[in-house]
Amino acid sequence: MIQGKKQRYIIGYDNGAANIKVSILDLKTNERKNYVSSSIIATAPDDATDMILYKKQRYYTGVEALYAKSESQIDIIGYDSLSIMSPIALYAFLKQENIHPDEVAFITIGLSFAHYAHASEFKKLLTKFKINNEVIDFTGRLSMIPQGVGAKISIEELYEKKGLKIPHAYLIIDLGFLTRDDVDVINGTVRKENVNAEEHGGVIRVARNIQEYVMRKLGFDISIKEAKEALDNGEYFASGEVYPLDKVIPDFLKEYTKYVMSQVESKHVREFLKYRKIFFVGGGAHFIEPDRQNIEIIEEPEFANSIGNCIKAAADYKKKLAEETA
């Protein structure tokens, strides 16, 4: 640890393919705050010396990446591209919030069930890495958690704060940008045998519709990240012109929600029949319109995982301190 840097922050990190959601507990003030940061990255030329250097390649992040050439932007469409983006985005976020890595007391990072076969490799990748010739080392201060399980923890906290009783059995549908994770909970335990994950079941399906529409109707070949930007803004801008998409995006969203509901209802017939609560979380939950009484969109669903991850990180940190003082 660098002299003068005290471990101060407990971090719950939701590693998204479009945006990163982060919940940080400040041990000095005992306040927890939520943050959103873009996960967009793009390759940069060697002479962009102020940009991040990772494994002998320069990368743009944030605004610089958004305005980079479409072909240089790295679309996060699977584990391989996620593993390139993740150390870069984590480093960029800490720099953005002026948090030195040595000030991180503990960090818990989520990974979709669709990619969880790589969990050990992914944990190693993020525990210790080198950026800008600086070694970032979270050894003994980093843990992993499956996407959706973090949401379970935050839902339990939310219900406890409201004085509500959590159902004995419930289903969590986590709609991220890239993936969809379905987590079955019975008597407080995640039933792993009932977990379902779809790698491209997230809002990326809408982004791809926009990407295809812009190419077919406007003749522009855009990246997935640019399509996500168009989704957020309701328009696409190119060559000095604004192209409104407000008439087609609602149709794409209706198509997506219809797809999601057909998928989850067909895969979880028992749960939809018997469970009193079906929770929708993740950024994609904002597009779901509940059509039955047992469906609930929780408050700020995009932060469900990061909040739960932060709660787990705090518990892991407490356990670490107990072990060190035993």
C-alpha positions, 0 to 999 in steps of 0.5 A, spaced: 500 500 500 502 506 498 503 510 504 498 515 506 492 511 502 487 508 507 482 503 505 476 507 505 471 504 500 467 498 499 465 497 492 459 493 489 461 493 481 456 491 476 460 489 470 455 491 464 456 491 456 453 498 455 454 501 462 457 500 468 453 500 475 457 501 481 455 502 488 460 505 493 460 505 501 464 510 504 467 507 510 469 514 513 462 517 512 458 510 512 454 513 506 452 509 500 452 512 493 450 509 486 454 511 480 453 510 472 459 509 468 460 508 460 463 501 459 465 503 451 472 503 449 475 503 442 482 502 440 487 508 439 493 509 436 500 509 439 501 516 439 495 518 443 499 517 449 494 520 454 490 514 453 490 508 457 495 503 455 493 495 456 497 489 454 501 494 449 495 497 446 492 504 447 485 505 448 480 510 448 474 510 454 468 514 455 467 520 451 473 519 447 471 512 445 464 514 443 467 519 438 472 514 435 471 511 429 465 506 429 470 500 426 475 502 432 469 501 438 469 494 441 462 491 441 462 487 448 458 481 445 461 475 449 466 473 454 472 475 450 470 482 448 468 483 456 475 480 458 478 486 454 474 491 456 473 489 464 480 491 467 480 498 462 473 500 464 474 498 472 481 502 472 477 508 468 472 508 473 476 509 479 480 514 475 474 518 474 472 518 481 479 519 484 479 513 487 486 510 488 486 502 488 489 502 494 483 506 497 479 500 496 477 496 502 474 490 498 470 490 491 465 485 489 464 484 481 458 480 478 459 476 472 453 473 468 451 466 469 452 465 461 459 467 462 460 464 469 464 458 467 470 463 466 469 466 473 475 463 476 479 466 470 475 472 470 477 473 478 484 472 476 484 477 470 481 483 475 485 481 481 491 483 478 493 487 472 497 492 469 495 499 466 499 505 464 505 501 467 502 501 473 500 494 477 493 494 480 493 489 485 486 487 489 489 481 492 485 479 498 480 484 496 476 482 491 470 477 490 466 474 485 458 473 484 453 471 479 449 476 476 442 476 479 444 473 486 447 481 487 440 483 486 437 477 491 441 481 496 439 488 494 431 485 494 432 482 501 435 489 504 429 493 500 424 489 503 427 489 510 427 496 510 420 497 508 418 492 513 415 487 508 416 480 508 420 477 503 416 471 499 418 464 501 419 463 493 420 468 488 424 469 481 428 474 479 429 476 471 435 480 470 435 484 464 442 487 462 444 490 456 448 483 453 445 478 457 439 475 461 439 471 467 433 468 471 435 466 478 430 462 482 430 463 490 426 458 494 427 459 502 432 464 501 437 459 497 438 460 490 436 454 486 442 453 481 439 447 478 433 452 476 438 458 473 437 460 466 441 464 462 441 467 455 448 470 453 444 475 448 437 476 451 438 483 454 437 489 451 442 488 445 437 485 441 434 492 441 440 495 439 441 490 434 434 492 431 437 499 431 443 498 428 440 494 422 435 499 421 440 505 420 444 501 415 438 499 411 434 506 411 440 511 412 446 507 409 450 508 416 454 502 418 454 503 426 457 500 432 453 496 437 455 502 442 452 507 437 446 504 437 445 504 444 446 511 444 441 512 439 436 508 443 438 512 449 437 519 445 431 517 440 435 519 434 441 518 430 446 523 428 451 523 422 454 528 417 451 534 420 444 531 420 439 528 426 435 522 424 429 521 429 428 514 431 422 515 435 417 512 431 421 505 430 424 505 437 417 503 441 416 498 436 423 495 437 421 495 445 415 492 444 418 486 440 423 486 445 418 485 451 414 480 448 420 476 446 422 476 454 416 475 456 415 469 452 421 466 453 421 467 461 414 464 461 415 458 457 422 457 461 419 458 468 412 455 467 412 453 475 414 459 477 409 463 474 404 459 476 406 458 483 410 464 485 407 470 488 413 475 486 417 475 479 422 481 480 425 484 474 431 488 475 437 491 471 436 496 466 432 492 461 426 492 467 424 499 465 421 497 458 417 491 462 410 493 463 407 488 468 401 485 466 399 480 472 399 482 479 405 478 481 410 481 477 414 487 480 419 492 477 423 494 483 426 501 485 432 503 481 432 496 478 439 498 474 442 498 481 439 492 484 446 488 482 451 493 484 447 494 491 447 487 492 454 486 490 456 492 495 452 489 501 456 482 499 463 486 499 462 489 506 460 482 509 467 479 505 471 485 508 468 484 515 470 477 514 477 478 512 478 483 518 476 478 523 480 473 520 486 477 520 485 479 527 483 472 530 
